Amino acid sequence: MIREVSGDILLSNAQAIAHGIAPNDHFNSGLALSLREHWPAMYQDFRHYCHVSHPQPGSLWLWGGADGKRIVSLFTQAPPQNHSGHPGRASLQSVNQALRELRQLIEREHLRSVALPRLATGVGGLNWEDVYPLVTKHLGDVSIPVYVYTAYRKDVAAEAAEAHA
């Protein structure tokens, strides 16, 4: 069940935080930067995973922290194409496939709740009006709460409905 909330996703009580990223991304802007600052070990593990596994857009990578929080990196963007390090744009095809993978992960890992931002709309460059129908298609009927952070409010926890995660 999808619940739209506003607040700071880093303060989410959800068991997992999912976010869009590019393979070999440097995590140097937006939510990715906040995740890197909050969980530096996650970023180190991400770099190693990308170097060894060469993930493709449309796939995902799951990381688990010592605190029990899980971070799901959804590869919604193309990898950087040159030495600038700037990731490529997101595509609806990659978002669609990554969300399909996320649903399978939720079922396989028995996740209790997931939080995600307005996926692929920042650096990814997509319009939320195009992405949101894919979110509802793949996650709208899961039996766990899916908190979609539609408005970012720094250092503000989402409304009380999330306390049931």
Secondary structure, DSSP 8 states (H G I E B T S, - for coil): -EEEEEE-GGG--SSEEEEEE-TT----SHHHHHHHHH-HHHHHHHHHHHHHH---TT-EEEEE-TTS-EEEEEE-B----STT-----B-HHHHHHHHHHHHHHHHHHT-S-EEEESTTSSTT---HHHHHHHHHHHHTT-SS-EEEEEEE-TT----GGGGG-
